[in-house]
Amino acid sequence: MKLRMIRIDDVKGVQEVYKPFVKNTPITFEYNVPSYKKFVKRVEKVCETYPWVVAEVDGEIAGYAYASRFKERMAFTWDVETFIYVSEKSNSRGIGAALYSALEEILKMQGFYNMYAMITATAKNSISFHEKMGYQKIYTLEKCAWKFDQWYGMSCMEKRIGDFDTDPEPIIPIKIIDQKKIDKILDKYSTK
């Protein structure tokens, strides 16, 4: 498994990982898989500031994790919402932990303080995974999302990664971070 930053030519593979989550589960609350063009725009927007890491196994995208803005107000600049998707055939192979560990190190290097994951309240495996990764459940919104003809709740999980004894510095956009530093982190969590 090799971890690396996403490239536009990865979008079709990322779509293939994401598609079953949209079509078959309430893990994501999208109803339709975004078109290729929309997914490219999503990747480009995220990658202006935030990291998007993919895991490649035998030449195919096996999973991905990324961060995006948590809330629009300026006071939330140092917070991110995290997302992770691993293909069903690649589950339970350590890919998710590797992706999230690398993502967290990159986010720390950028100067972020808090990571939030908004998880379908009935997604026990996802909640358990996030707890293993050091997240804590802080609240649940009951019956806030409608999909597959029923209501679902959403749990907010938090992981603090910043030094709260210091004033925050401006966030360093991912495009400005030295690629060698990013590659060193990604190599650390890749397997031979």
C-alpha positions as a Python dict, from the first residue, in 0.01 Angstrom:
ca = {
    (1, 'M'): (0, 0, 0),
    (2, 'K'): (132, 339, -101),
    (3, 'L'): (-5, 663, 41),
    (4, 'R'): (21, 977, -167),
    (5, 'M'): (-153, 1305, -230),
    (6, 'I'): (-444, 1290, -473),
    (7, 'R'): (-400, 1371, -842),
    (8, 'I'): (-680, 1460, -1082),
    (9, 'D'): (-629, 1128, -1262),
    (10, 'D'): (-729, 955, -935),
    (11, 'V'): (-1083, 1095, -946),
    (12, 'K'): (-1237, 796, -1127),
    (13, 'G'): (-1083, 559, -869),
    (14, 'V'): (-1201, 779, -582),
    (15, 'Q'): (-1551, 781, -734),
    (16, 'E'): (-1547, 399, -746),
    (17, 'V'): (-1459, 383, -375),
    (18, 'Y'): (-1728, 639, -288),
    (19, 'K'): (-2009, 504, -511),
    (20, 'P'): (-2123, 210, -291),
    (21, 'F'): (-2136, 438, 16),
    (22, 'V'): (-2375, 671, -166),
    (23, 'K'): (-2589, 404, -331),
    (24, 'N'): (-2606, 142, -55),
    (25, 'T'): (-2548, 306, 284),
    (26, 'P'): (-2640, 602, 502),
    (27, 'I'): (-2266, 658, 571),
    (28, 'T'): (-2287, 960, 342),
    (29, 'F'): (-2603, 1163, 309),
    (30, 'E'): (-2555, 1235, -61),
    (31, 'Y'): (-2830, 1078, -268),
    (32, 'N'): (-2637, 1066, -597),
    (33, 'V'): (-2274, 1001, -680),
    (34, 'P'): (-2128, 1331, -799),
    (35, 'S'): (-2040, 1343, -1168),
    (36, 'Y'): (-1677, 1327, -1271),
    (37, 'K'): (-1675, 1705, -1332),
    (38, 'K'): (-1827, 1779, -990),
    (39, 'F'): (-1580, 1545, -821),
    (40, 'V'): (-1288, 1716, -995),
    (41, 'K'): (-1417, 2053, -870),
    (42, 'R'): (-1455, 1909, -518),
    (43, 'V'): (-1096, 1784, -521),
    (44, 'E'): (-961, 2111, -658),
    (45, 'K'): (-1150, 2316, -397),
    (46, 'V'): (-1035, 2099, -106),
    (47, 'C'): (-674, 2091, -227),
    (48, 'E'): (-644, 2470, -232),
    (49, 'T'): (-597, 2458, 146),
    (50, 'Y'): (-643, 2106, 283),
    (51, 'P'): (-480, 1766, 229),
    (52, 'W'): (-644, 1481, 38),
    (53, 'V'): (-457, 1152, 76),
    (54, 'V'): (-518, 837, -128),
    (55, 'A'): (-410, 479, -61),
    (56, 'E'): (-307, 287, -369),
    (57, 'V'): (-290, -93, -370),
    (58, 'D'): (-181, -281, -683),
    (59, 'G'): (-237, 28, -896),
    (60, 'E'): (-593, 91, -772),
    (61, 'I'): (-733, 344, -525),
    (62, 'A'): (-822, 141, -214),
    (63, 'G'): (-928, 435, 2),
    (64, 'Y'): (-888, 802, 71),
    (65, 'A'): (-906, 1058, 350),
    (66, 'Y'): (-926, 1434, 338),
    (67, 'A'): (-1007, 1740, 544),
    (68, 'S'): (-1214, 2046, 467),
    (69, 'R'): (-1336, 2357, 642),
    (70, 'F'): (-1548, 2279, 949),
    (71, 'K'): (-1753, 2601, 967),
    (72, 'E'): (-1750, 2922, 762),
    (73, 'R'): (-1696, 3180, 1040),
    (74, 'M'): (-1337, 3304, 1082),
    (75, 'A'): (-1315, 3185, 1443),
    (76, 'F'): (-1329, 2825, 1312),
    (77, 'T'): (-1026, 2867, 1083),
    (78, 'W'): (-818, 2623, 1291),
    (79, 'D'): (-1077, 2343, 1277),
    (80, 'V'): (-1135, 2084, 1005),
    (81, 'E'): (-1393, 1823, 924),
    (82, 'T'): (-1238, 1491, 825),
    (83, 'F'): (-1366, 1230, 581),
    (84, 'I'): (-1249, 876, 513),
    (85, 'Y'): (-1366, 605, 276),
    (86, 'V'): (-1204, 264, 224),
    (87, 'S'): (-1327, 20, -40),
    (88, 'E'): (-1510, -283, 94),
    (89, 'K'): (-1250, -523, -46),
    (90, 'S'): (-972, -328, 129),
    (91, 'N'): (-1143, -307, 471),
    (92, 'S'): (-964, -443, 780),
    (93, 'R'): (-618, -412, 622),
    (94, 'G'): (-498, -110, 821),
    (95, 'I'): (-557, 128, 531),
    (96, 'G'): (-797, 351, 725),
    (97, 'A'): (-561, 389, 1020),
    (98, 'A'): (-269, 468, 788),
    (99, 'L'): (-471, 727, 595),
    (100, 'Y'): (-598, 901, 908),
    (101, 'S'): (-258, 896, 1080),
    (102, 'A'): (-90, 1059, 779),
    (103, 'L'): (-374, 1309, 741),
    (104, 'E'): (-344, 1409, 1108),
    (105, 'E'): (32, 1468, 1086),
    (106, 'I'): (-11, 1686, 779),
    (107, 'L'): (-290, 1885, 946),
    (108, 'K'): (-68, 1944, 1251),
    (109, 'M'): (210, 2068, 1023),
    (110, 'Q'): (-38, 2312, 867),
    (111, 'G'): (-132, 2451, 1210),
    (112, 'F'): (-480, 2305, 1268),
    (113, 'Y'): (-605, 2248, 1623),
    (114, 'N'): (-922, 2037, 1603),
    (115, 'M'): (-1043, 1756, 1379),
    (116, 'Y'): (-1416, 1681, 1366),
    (117, 'A'): (-1590, 1382, 1209),
    (118, 'M'): (-1964, 1388, 1153),
    (119, 'I'): (-2073, 1023, 1151),
    (120, 'T'): (-2408, 855, 1095),
    (121, 'A'): (-2515, 766, 1450),
    (122, 'T'): (-2598, 406, 1354),
    (123, 'A'): (-2256, 349, 1190),
    (124, 'K'): (-2109, 156, 1483),
    (125, 'N'): (-1797, 43, 1294),
    (126, 'S'): (-1715, 397, 1192),
    (127, 'I'): (-1770, 530, 1544),
    (128, 'S'): (-1552, 252, 1686),
    (129, 'F'): (-1279, 322, 1427),
    (130, 'H'): (-1276, 692, 1516),
    (131, 'E'): (-1257, 611, 1888),
    (132, 'K'): (-954, 389, 1817),
    (133, 'M'): (-800, 683, 1630),
    (134, 'G'): (-841, 905, 1940),
    (135, 'Y'): (-1166, 1084, 1862),
    (136, 'Q'): (-1428, 1138, 2132),
    (137, 'K'): (-1802, 1159, 2074),
    (138, 'I'): (-1919, 1501, 2189),
    (139, 'Y'): (-2283, 1513, 2078),
    (140, 'T'): (-2545, 1351, 1857),
    (141, 'L'): (-2804, 1522, 1641),
    (142, 'E'): (-3111, 1300, 1650),
    (143, 'K'): (-3308, 1233, 1332),
    (144, 'C'): (-3144, 1507, 1128),
    (145, 'A'): (-3099, 1332, 791),
    (146, 'W'): (-3349, 1155, 565),
    (147, 'K'): (-3222, 878, 336),
    (148, 'F'): (-3362, 543, 223),
    (149, 'D'): (-3708, 637, 356),
    (150, 'Q'): (-3601, 681, 716),
    (151, 'W'): (-3445, 930, 957),
    (152, 'Y'): (-3085, 903, 1075),
    (153, 'G'): (-2896, 1078, 1350),
    (154, 'M'): (-2545, 1215, 1324),
    (155, 'S'): (-2274, 1196, 1589),
    (156, 'C'): (-2006, 1462, 1612),
    (157, 'M'): (-1667, 1328, 1713),
    (158, 'E'): (-1367, 1545, 1800),
    (159, 'K'): (-992, 1502, 1820),
    (160, 'R'): (-772, 1782, 1950),
    (161, 'I'): (-434, 1802, 1779),
    (162, 'G'): (-313, 2156, 1854),
    (163, 'D'): (-123, 2311, 2142),
    (164, 'F'): (-390, 2515, 2316),
    (165, 'D'): (-132, 2690, 2534),
    (166, 'T'): (-20, 2896, 2235),
    (167, 'D'): (-201, 3148, 2017),
    (168, 'P'): (-279, 3008, 1673),
    (169, 'E'): (-65, 3108, 1377),
    (170, 'P'): (-213, 3150, 1029),
    (171, 'I'): (-289, 2817, 862),
    (172, 'I'): (-35, 2710, 601),
    (173, 'P'): (-225, 2601, 287),
    (174, 'I'): (-134, 2253, 166),
    (175, 'K'): (-3, 2395, -163),
    (176, 'I'): (266, 2587, 27),
    (177, 'I'): (392, 2300, 246),
    (178, 'D'): (725, 2154, 129),
    (179, 'Q'): (634, 1841, -72),
    (180, 'K'): (938, 1657, 69),
    (181, 'K'): (796, 1695, 421),
    (182, 'I'): (458, 1564, 306),
    (183, 'D'): (621, 1272, 121),
    (184, 'K'): (816, 1179, 434),
    (185, 'I'): (490, 1153, 632),
    (186, 'L'): (317, 955, 357),
    (187, 'D'): (612, 714, 324),
    (188, 'K'): (607, 658, 700),
    (189, 'Y'): (252, 514, 679),
    (190, 'S'): (292, 330, 349),
    (191, 'T'): (372, -41, 352),
    (192, 'K'): (612, -223, 125),
}
